[in-house]
Amino acid sequence: MVAGSESVSSQGRASRIVAEALVEGYNPEQIAQRAHSMGLSRGLTDVLLAACPCSSPSPEPAPASPDERPDRVASQLPS
């Protein structure tokens, strides 16, 4: 059962890093440094970096539909 408890321990440490990253606003380098200092594997560190919103690229905003364009909305307001 030692291997199982090590897995649970890694999961707890990974969850802690995610929580810290979200609260403290860590950048990818800080996440990697924290994971290394807590003894997480490179593979788990890579997963953390992919999962944390602060380290993933920002998605492009979806284009507004014609009904949501500011000029269209303003023209539909009552005078």
C-alpha positions in Angstrom: 0.0 0.0 0.0 3.0 2.3 0.1 2.6 3.1 -3.6 -1.0 4.0 -3.1 -0.3 6.3 -0.3 2.5 8.0 -2.3 -0.1 8.6 -5.1 -2.6 10.1 -2.7 0.2 12.3 -1.2 1.2 13.5 -4.7 -2.4 14.3 -5.5 -2.8 16.3 -2.3 0.4 18.3 -3.0 -0.8 18.9 -6.6 -4.1 20.2 -5.4 -2.4 22.5 -3.0 -0.2 23.9 -5.8 -3.3 24.5 -8.0 -5.0 26.3 -5.1 -2.0 28.4 -4.3 -1.6 29.3 -8.0 -5.1 30.4 -8.2 -5.1 32.5 -5.0 -1.6 33.9 -5.4 -1.7 34.3 -9.2 1.4 32.3 -9.8 2.9 32.4 -13.3 4.1 29.1 -15.0 7.7 29.5 -13.6 6.4 29.8 -10.1 4.1 26.8 -10.5 7.1 24.7 -11.8 9.3 25.9 -9.0 6.7 25.1 -6.3 6.0 21.7 -7.8 9.8 20.9 -7.9 10.2 22.1 -4.3 7.4 19.8 -3.2 9.0 16.8 -5.0 6.4 16.3 -7.7 7.4 14.4 -10.8 8.1 16.2 -14.1 5.0 14.6 -15.6 2.7 15.8 -12.8 4.3 19.2 -13.1 3.5 19.3 -16.8 -0.1 18.4 -16.0 -0.3 21.2 -13.4 1.0 23.7 -15.9 -1.6 22.6 -18.5 -4.4 22.7 -16.0 -3.8 26.0 -14.3 -5.6 28.9 -16.0 -2.8 31.3 -15.2 -0.4 29.3 -17.2 -2.6 28.5 -20.2 -2.9 30.9 -23.1 -6.0 33.2 -23.0 -8.7 32.1 -25.4 -9.6 34.5 -28.1 -13.0 36.1 -27.4 -15.8 34.9 -29.6 -16.9 37.4 -32.3 -20.1 39.2 -31.4 -23.2 38.1 -33.2 -24.8 40.9 -35.2 -27.5 41.3 -32.5 -24.8 41.9 -29.8 -22.7 44.5 -31.6 -22.7 47.8 -29.7 -23.9 49.9 -32.6 -26.8 47.5 -33.2 -27.7 47.4 -29.5 -27.6 51.2 -29.1 -29.8 51.7 -32.1 -32.4 49.4 -30.6 -32.7 51.4 -27.4 -35.9 53.4 -26.9 -35.4 57.2 -27.6 
